[in-house]
């Protein structure tokens, strides 16, 4: 490494995510390891009960990933309404949103998103819904709840369920109610970067006791009791260690999300004057979980590409990210298998070409926040 490169290398990286940890978690993990009881036991049941209290729903079923949460939710619906198979969803998401539909024996039907909120457009859902529609699957993009009231009304008028992909929205609220207490089924991820994490994992919430029971069967090889298989199932059980990591975070979650919100306000104040930047529209900042602080770059005004900006930020120790650079329908598998092409969902495509994220996680110091904003402005001014 040259002397100049060594001098210019940042002394520390400002991370976009930092997993929660505590001495209590470490003690609990050691206790579990010593106990020899590792899978879907008492701690996982306690975790489910605490999540249900926090969210305000009747049932929480933990699983081993957010993808598994979507898979078991749609599969449970399919068991209940086997004559339907279409799931209306958005192309602006991680591929797991659509992959889980296929894994459940159903077909994803994409519709475009709102230009400003990035969430699924209810008016387009209304156009697509029909007698073969099993569910509407909105995504709470970057932690911002989808427009759930019109979606529930549209779906309910046709006897269709809403399976909410709330992977990024733990702690978010919509019209005063916690996400997870509104839709027919809500599916969360507790992957290591999420606002509440278990290292890897996820859970489903529902007020429907029959659906909850089906989901419990499906996650445990379809067994009602040991070696008593009632339906086709999978091994989607949560590890006790994962539950122990998650349960200690619940009392702190609202405080951590409030810190994210405060960090977003700081960043908007510092960067809002740059005419080459715009932000995801959030009408209720207190309702957003702020999993990601998402900006859009006007490359012509900025004089730099989105990817070029992200690369320069990373070179200077700011862990900027692009989530997601390609909508689901333009992923190679979906293009090759189903013939999707550029222009099919133009709003989602435009967003994916411009969007990027800056760190706002709750453990950032004031000097780190200042460094993020100043570095971004410095690059764009040049």
Beta strands, then each sheet from edge to edge (+ up, - down):
strand 1: 59-63
strand 2: 86-90
strand 3: 107-111
strand 4: 133-137
strand 5: 161-165
strand 6: 173-174
strand 7: 177-178
strand 8: 185-189
strand 9: 202-206
strand 10: 223-225
strand 11: 228-229
strand 12: 277-279
strand 13: 293-297
strand 14: 355-358
sheet 1: 1+ 9- 8+ 5+ 4+ 2+ 3+
sheet 2: 6+ 7-
sheet 3: 10+ 11-
sheet 4: 12+ 13- 14+
end
